[in-house]
Amino acid sequence: MDDIRHHIPERPARFIDQLRHHIRSVGLSYRTEQTYVYWVKHFIYFHNKQHPKDLGARHIEAFLSHLAINRHCAVATQKVALNALIYLYRRFFGLALEDLAYTQARASRRLPVIYSRGEIESILVQLRGPQRLMVALLYGSGLRSAELLALRIKDIDFSSNNIIVRSGKGDKDRSTMLPQQLIPELKRQIARVELLHEQDLADGFGEVYLPNALNRKSPGAAKEIAWQYLFPASRIGKDPRSGVFRRHHLHPTALGRHIRHAVRAAAINKPARAHSFRHSFATHLLEAGYDLRTIQELLGHSDISTTEIYTHVVNRGGKGVLSPADRLFSSSRVDD
C-alpha cells in the first residue's frame, strides 16, 4: 500500500488527498485509510483512470466481479474492496447506491495451522524477553497480532486478570484472559517501558498517538505512561499523518521475523504464522472441554460458525471419532 510522508493541506486539491482528509476527519484509523485509498486507486486504474464521480454502480459491479473471476481473490478481500467503495460513494460523495449485483468470490474452507502444546513450548524456548512475552500472549490470550501490538499499558488489568482489547476487528472492544504465568513477565515489560518513556521525555519526546481525537479532549494524556504502547518500537519515528516524531508500537514485520526464526530453530515443519498461536489457543481450549460460546467470546468472533472450524482440528481429528484401525491395532499383538 502506498504511504504518505507529508501533511495534507487543509483544503486539498488532489482527489486522493481530499479522500484522505475526509477519512481522517471522521476518525478512522491510519490502517483503514491506507486500505481504502489502496482499493480506490485500484478501482480508478481498472477503469482507465476515470474520475470515480463519472462512474457508478455498474462500474463497481464490474470491478468486484473482476476481483472474483480474474484475480481469484478471497471472500474477505472482495469484502474489503466493497467497503472501500461504499465509503467512497456513500460517505465521501454522499451518493446513494442501489443493491449491487456482482460475482461473489468463492468461499474456500481452509483448516487453520495449529501448533501442539509441545511445539508451542519448543517455540517459546527459542525466544527471550519481550519477544517471548509477545508470542506467549498470542497463545495464552488468543490475541490477533494487530491487537497485541496495539496494547497500551492501561489495557493490562492485573486486578481483574483481564486484557482489554480496544477497537479490535469490527471496531469492537472485548476482554480476554490474562494468563497468570505471564504476570511477572508483564510487570517486567511495563518497567522497561517506564524507563524508556522517562528517557524519551528527557529527550524532548514521550508523546504517543491517541485514537479518536482524544488528543484534543485530553491534551496531556499523550505523555502519560498509561497510554504508552506495551511493546514500543525500538526508535522514534515520524507520524505519517501529523509529521510529529513519536515512538509507535513495534512493527508487525518485526514480530513475524521473530516467529519465523523461532519456528525454524525449533525444527517445526509447519508454516510460521502469528495467527497460528490464536488458532492453537482456541483448539486447546476446545480440547480442554470449554464450550464454543465461551471461546467465541474470548476470540471476539461475531458469528459462532467462525469458531466452529476448530471442531475440525481438535486432537482426535475426524469429529472426535476413533479410527477402526486404532481399535484393531490396540487389541492386536505385533511380534518383532
Secondary structure, DSSP 4 states (H G I P E B T S, - for coil): -----SPPPSS--SHHHHHHHHHHHTT--HHHHHHHHHHHHHHHHHTTT--GGG--HHHHHHHHHHHHHTS---HHHHHHHHHHHHIIIIIIS---------PPPPPP--PPP---HHHHHHHHHT--HHHHHHHHHHHHH---HHHHHT-BGGGEETTTTEEEE-S-TTS--EEEE--GGGHHHHHHHHHHHHHHHHHHHHTT------STTHHHH-TTGGGSGGGSBSSB-SS-EE-TTT--EE--BPPHHHHHHHHHHHHHHTT--S---THHHHHHHHHHHHHTT--HHHHHHHHT-SSHHHHGGGGGSSTT-GGGPPPHHHHHHHHS----
